[in-house]
Amino acid sequence: MELVRAASLSGYFAVAEELRLEVMPLLRKAHISRPMLSNPEQMIPARSALRLLEASAEASGCITYGLRMVEHRQISDLGMVSLLIIHQPTLGEALDVLGEFRNRINSNLTLQIEDHEDSVFLREHFALDPPMASRQVNDLTLGVLYKMCRTLMGDSWRPQCVCLSYERPAAPADRALYERVFDCSLQFGSDFDGIVIRASDMARPNPRSEPALARHARDLVHAMIDPGERSIAEEVEQSIRLLMPAGRATIGGVADALGTNVRTLQRRLDREDTSFSELLDRVRVQQVSQHFANRRLRLTDIAQLLGYSTLASFSAWHRSRFHETPSKARLRPASRHH
């Protein structure tokens, strides 16, 4: 079952109070109770959390509900792992810790770090099967990641920009909120949602780092929790997301990325009762709706992002998978895609 920590909804009630939103009907509809959220370490269904945020945004008429929650969040909301993160010597090492303990923070959320010459793209994916589109969760996770980077790097640090795939909000109050939360250059209508930083920032010293405290924090964290062993299927899915836009998400390419060979990779996937083709298809299904929602992307662009060399091959896959053409599927509202 897809689960997240109750801490993922930290700030929800504070925003509801600001907006004078009656939350009890929304909680009942999402099958969440207030006692379930009283313990930050309590695990709750991920889909319920997503539905609650989307329903709350719709009921309040506030498209920035998730982003408003960011203003109530602290790095400590990550739990005990925050002690380890905050004392890492560099931003890159802090992000590594975030990935290391992903299964104990939010197993459905993956951090993708992409090198692009002098820049690094930080992108997060909320991977559910079948997928669920959620602007509120996208804003929330991106805002929390940005806030963590600022906490580590100090108030004077700024990324190159924050990219958002949807259009610039029309309401001045909403625009002001984005500018306040991110406090840096914003690019709306981008090809992806993420943070673009300088490559040199990954090795930039964390002014709050204390090596002795970092060692102590790691001992403490390992004494209380373990990173959670990632399955080979999870490792393969992560590699597919990284390699797919470049057309390199083949079983051979993924095996190379994981430091193994095709035969060994196939055997390990067989033991988990899955296959490379199933995982590749699952990642494509998860991402196609997100790409359809970005109106700036042409179908040929989406085909390339999903690892297809031609629009025809992408269309053939889409017709086989969803029994309709991608052009027809894209005419529907984003919330109804697949």
C-alpha positions as CSV (number, residue, x, y, z in Angstrom):
1,M,0.0,0.0,0.0
2,E,1.3,3.5,-0.8
3,L,1.8,5.4,2.4
4,V,3.3,8.7,3.6
5,R,4.1,10.1,7.0
6,A,1.3,12.2,8.6
7,A,4.0,14.9,8.8
8,S,3.5,15.4,5.0
9,L,0.4,17.3,5.9
10,S,2.1,19.6,8.4
11,G,0.6,23.1,8.0
12,Y,-2.7,21.8,6.6
13,F,-4.9,22.9,9.6
14,A,-3.1,26.2,9.9
15,V,-3.9,27.1,6.3
16,A,-7.5,25.9,6.7
17,E,-7.9,28.3,9.6
18,E,-6.4,31.2,7.6
19,L,-8.9,30.5,4.8
20,R,-11.8,29.7,7.3
21,L,-12.3,26.3,5.7
22,E,-14.5,23.7,7.3
23,V,-12.2,20.7,7.2
24,M,-14.3,17.9,8.8
25,P,-16.3,17.0,5.7
26,L,-13.1,17.1,3.6
27,L,-11.3,14.8,6.1
28,R,-14.2,12.3,6.1
29,K,-14.3,12.3,2.3
30,A,-10.6,11.6,2.2
31,H,-10.9,8.9,4.9
32,I,-8.6,10.8,7.2
33,S,-9.3,11.6,10.9
34,R,-7.6,14.3,13.0
35,P,-6.2,11.6,15.4
36,M,-4.4,10.0,12.4
37,L,-2.6,13.3,11.9
38,S,-1.7,13.9,15.6
39,N,1.4,11.8,15.4
40,P,3.8,13.0,12.7
41,E,5.3,9.5,12.3
42,Q,1.9,7.9,11.7
43,M,1.6,6.4,8.2
44,I,-1.4,7.4,6.2
45,P,-2.6,6.5,2.6
46,A,-0.8,8.6,0.1
47,R,-3.8,8.9,-2.2
48,S,-5.9,10.1,0.7
49,A,-3.4,12.9,1.4
50,L,-3.4,14.0,-2.2
51,R,-7.2,13.9,-2.5
52,L,-7.5,16.0,0.7
53,L,-5.2,18.7,-0.6
54,E,-6.9,18.9,-4.0
55,A,-10.3,18.9,-2.5
56,S,-9.3,21.6,0.1
57,A,-7.9,23.8,-2.7
58,E,-11.1,23.5,-4.7
59,A,-13.4,24.0,-1.7
60,S,-11.5,27.1,-0.5
61,G,-11.1,28.5,-4.1
62,C,-7.4,28.8,-3.2
63,I,-5.1,27.4,-5.9
64,T,-2.0,28.0,-3.7
65,Y,-3.2,25.9,-0.8
66,G,-0.1,23.6,-0.9
67,L,2.2,26.5,-1.3
68,R,0.7,28.2,1.7
69,M,1.5,25.1,3.8
70,V,5.2,25.6,3.0
71,E,5.2,28.8,5.0
72,H,4.3,26.7,8.1
73,R,6.9,24.0,7.5
74,Q,10.3,23.6,9.1
75,I,13.2,21.2,8.2
76,S,12.4,19.4,11.5
77,D,9.2,18.1,9.8
78,L,11.4,15.6,8.1
79,G,11.7,13.9,11.4
80,M,14.8,12.5,13.0
81,V,16.6,12.5,9.6
82,S,16.6,16.3,9.7
83,L,19.3,16.1,12.4
84,L,21.5,14.3,9.9
85,I,20.7,16.5,6.9
86,I,21.3,19.8,8.6
87,H,24.8,19.0,9.7
88,Q,26.1,17.6,6.3
89,P,29.1,19.5,5.1
90,T,27.7,20.3,1.6
91,L,24.4,20.6,-0.1
92,G,25.2,17.6,-2.3
93,E,25.8,15.4,0.7
94,A,22.6,16.6,2.3
95,L,20.7,15.7,-0.8
96,D,22.4,12.3,-0.8
97,V,21.1,11.7,2.8
98,L,17.6,12.7,1.7
99,G,17.8,10.0,-1.0
100,E,19.3,7.5,1.4
101,F,16.4,7.7,3.9
102,R,13.7,8.3,1.3
103,N,11.9,5.1,2.3
104,R,11.6,6.4,5.8
105,I,10.4,9.9,4.8
106,N,8.2,9.4,1.9
107,S,8.7,6.2,-0.2
108,N,6.5,7.6,-3.1
109,L,8.6,10.8,-3.5
110,T,11.8,10.5,-5.5
111,L,14.4,13.2,-5.9
112,Q,16.0,13.3,-9.3
113,I,19.4,15.2,-9.6
114,E,20.3,15.9,-13.3
115,D,23.7,17.4,-14.3
116,H,23.5,19.9,-17.2
117,E,27.0,21.3,-17.8
118,D,27.3,24.2,-15.3
119,S,23.8,23.7,-13.8
120,V,22.1,21.0,-11.8
121,F,18.3,20.3,-12.0
122,L,16.6,19.2,-8.8
123,R,13.3,17.5,-9.6
124,E,10.9,15.6,-7.4
125,H,8.4,13.0,-8.6
126,F,5.4,11.7,-6.6
127,A,5.1,8.3,-8.2
128,L,1.8,6.5,-7.7
129,D,0.5,3.6,-9.7
130,P,-1.9,4.5,-11.3
131,P,-0.7,8.1,-11.2
132,M,-2.6,11.0,-9.6
133,A,-2.2,14.6,-10.8
134,S,-1.9,17.1,-7.9
135,R,-0.7,20.6,-8.3
136,Q,-1.0,21.1,-4.5
137,V,1.5,18.3,-3.7
138,N,3.8,19.5,-6.5
139,D,3.9,23.0,-5.1
140,L,4.3,21.7,-1.5
141,T,7.1,19.3,-2.2
142,L,9.0,21.8,-4.4
143,G,8.6,24.5,-1.7
144,V,9.8,22.2,1.0
145,L,12.9,21.2,-1.0
146,Y,13.6,24.9,-1.7
147,K,13.3,25.8,1.9
148,M,15.6,23.0,2.9
149,C,18.3,24.2,0.5
150,R,17.9,27.8,1.8
151,T,18.2,26.5,5.4
152,L,21.4,24.7,4.6
153,M,23.0,27.3,2.4
154,G,22.1,30.5,4.3
155,D,19.9,33.4,3.6
156,S,22.2,34.9,1.0
157,W,22.1,31.9,-1.3
158,R,19.7,31.7,-4.2
159,P,19.3,29.1,-7.0
160,Q,19.5,30.1,-10.6
161,C,15.7,29.8,-10.9
162,V,12.7,27.8,-9.9
163,C,10.8,26.3,-12.8
164,L,7.0,25.7,-12.8
165,S,5.2,23.9,-15.6
166,Y,1.9,25.9,-15.3
167,E,1.2,29.5,-16.3
168,R,1.9,32.5,-14.1
169,P,-1.1,32.9,-11.7
170,A,-3.5,35.7,-12.7
171,A,-4.3,36.9,-9.2
172,P,-1.8,39.4,-7.7
173,A,-2.1,37.7,-4.3
174,D,-1.1,34.3,-5.7
175,R,1.8,35.8,-7.6
176,A,3.0,37.5,-4.5
177,L,2.9,34.2,-2.6
178,Y,5.1,32.4,-5.1
179,E,7.6,35.3,-5.0
180,R,7.6,35.2,-1.2
181,V,8.0,31.5,-0.8
182,F,10.7,31.1,-3.5
183,D,12.2,34.5,-3.3
184,C,14.2,34.0,-6.5
185,S,13.9,34.0,-10.3
186,L,10.7,32.2,-11.3
187,Q,10.0,30.6,-14.7
188,F,6.4,29.8,-15.3
189,G,5.3,27.7,-18.2
190,S,8.5,25.7,-18.1
191,D,9.0,22.2,-19.4
192,F,9.3,20.8,-15.9
193,D,8.8,21.6,-12.2
194,G,12.1,21.9,-10.3
195,I,15.0,24.0,-9.0
196,V,18.0,24.9,-11.1
197,I,21.2,25.5,-9.1
198,R,24.8,26.1,-10.1
199,A,26.8,22.9,-10.3
200,S,29.3,24.5,-7.9
201,D,26.5,24.8,-5.3
202,M,26.6,21.0,-4.8
203,A,30.0,21.3,-3.2
204,R,29.4,24.6,-1.5
205,P,30.1,24.4,2.3
206,N,27.1,24.3,4.6
207,P,27.7,27.0,7.2
208,R,25.7,25.1,9.8
209,S,27.7,21.9,9.4
210,E,29.3,20.4,12.5
211,P,31.2,17.2,11.6
212,A,31.1,15.9,15.1
213,L,27.3,16.5,15.3
214,A,26.9,14.9,11.9
215,R,28.6,11.7,13.1
216,H,26.5,11.7,16.3
217,A,23.3,12.3,14.3
218,R,24.0,9.4,12.0
219,D,24.7,7.1,14.9
220,L,21.4,8.3,16.5
221,V,19.4,7.9,13.3
222,H,20.8,4.4,12.7
223,A,20.0,3.5,16.3
224,M,16.4,4.5,15.9
225,I,15.6,3.8,12.2
226,D,17.4,2.3,9.2
227,P,17.4,3.7,5.7
228,G,15.1,1.0,4.5
229,E,16.4,-1.2,1.8
230,R,15.4,-0.1,-1.6
231,S,14.1,-2.8,-3.9
232,I,15.8,-3.4,-7.3
233,A,12.5,-2.3,-8.9
234,E,12.7,1.1,-7.2
235,E,16.3,1.5,-8.3
236,V,15.4,0.6,-11.9
237,E,12.4,3.0,-11.9
238,Q,14.7,5.8,-10.7
239,S,17.2,5.1,-13.4
240,I,14.5,4.9,-16.1
241,R,13.3,8.4,-15.1
242,L,16.9,9.7,-15.4
243,L,17.7,8.1,-18.7
244,M,14.3,8.2,-20.5
245,P,14.4,11.8,-21.8
246,A,17.8,11.1,-23.5
247,G,16.4,7.9,-25.1
248,R,18.7,5.7,-23.0
249,A,16.2,4.0,-20.9
250,T,17.0,0.5,-22.3
251,I,17.6,-2.5,-20.1
252,G,21.3,-2.3,-21.1
253,G,21.5,1.4,-20.3
254,V,19.9,0.9,-16.9
255,A,22.1,-2.1,-16.1
256,D,25.2,0.0,-16.9
257,A,23.9,2.9,-14.7
258,L,23.4,0.4,-11.8
259,G,26.8,-1.1,-12.2
260,T,25.6,-4.6,-13.3
261,N,24.9,-6.5,-16.4
262,V,21.6,-7.3,-18.2
263,R,21.4,-11.0,-17.2
264,T,22.0,-10.2,-13.5
265,L,19.5,-7.3,-13.6
266,Q,16.8,-9.6,-15.2
267,R,17.4,-12.3,-12.5
268,R,17.0,-9.7,-9.7
269,L,13.8,-8.3,-11.3
270,D,12.5,-11.9,-11.7
271,R,12.9,-12.4,-8.0
272,E,10.7,-9.4,-7.3
273,D,8.1,-10.8,-9.8
274,T,8.5,-7.9,-12.3
275,S,10.3,-7.1,-15.5
276,F,12.1,-4.2,-17.1
277,S,9.3,-3.7,-19.7
278,E,6.6,-3.5,-16.9
279,L,8.6,-0.9,-15.0
280,L,9.3,1.1,-18.1
281,D,5.6,1.1,-19.0
282,R,4.7,2.1,-15.4
283,V,7.0,5.1,-15.4
284,R,5.6,6.2,-18.8
285,V,2.1,5.9,-17.5
286,Q,3.0,8.0,-14.4
287,Q,4.6,10.7,-16.5
288,V,2.4,11.0,-19.6
289,S,-0.5,12.8,-17.7
290,Q,1.9,15.3,-16.2
291,H,3.3,16.1,-19.6
292,F,-0.2,16.4,-21.2
293,A,-1.0,19.0,-18.5
294,N,1.8,21.2,-19.7
295,R,0.3,23.0,-22.7
296,R,3.6,24.3,-23.8
297,L,4.8,20.9,-24.8
298,R,4.0,19.6,-28.2
299,L,3.2,15.9,-28.7
300,T,6.6,15.4,-30.3
301,D,8.2,16.9,-27.2
302,I,6.2,14.5,-25.0
303,A,7.2,11.6,-27.2
304,Q,10.9,12.5,-26.7
305,L,10.5,12.9,-22.9
306,L,9.0,9.5,-22.7
307,G,12.0,8.0,-24.6
308,Y,10.4,7.6,-28.1
309,S,12.4,8.6,-31.1
310,T,9.3,9.3,-33.2
311,L,5.8,10.6,-32.6
312,A,4.4,7.6,-34.4
313,S,5.9,5.1,-32.0
314,F,4.7,7.1,-29.0
315,S,1.2,7.2,-30.5
316,A,1.2,3.5,-31.1
317,W,2.1,2.9,-27.5
318,H,-0.6,5.3,-26.3
319,R,-3.3,3.7,-28.4
320,S,-2.3,0.2,-27.2
321,R,-2.1,1.3,-23.6
322,F,-5.2,3.6,-23.3
323,H,-7.2,2.7,-26.4
324,E,-7.2,6.2,-27.8
325,T,-4.8,8.6,-29.6
326,P,-2.7,11.0,-27.5
327,S,-4.2,14.0,-29.3
328,K,-7.7,12.9,-28.2
329,A,-6.6,12.2,-24.6
330,R,-5.0,15.6,-24.3
331,L,-8.3,17.3,-25.1
332,R,-9.7,16.2,-21.7
333,P,-9.2,18.2,-18.5
334,A,-5.9,17.3,-16.8
335,S,-7.6,15.8,-13.7
336,R,-9.3,13.2,-16.0
337,H,-6.2,12.0,-17.9
338,H,-6.0,8.2,-17.6
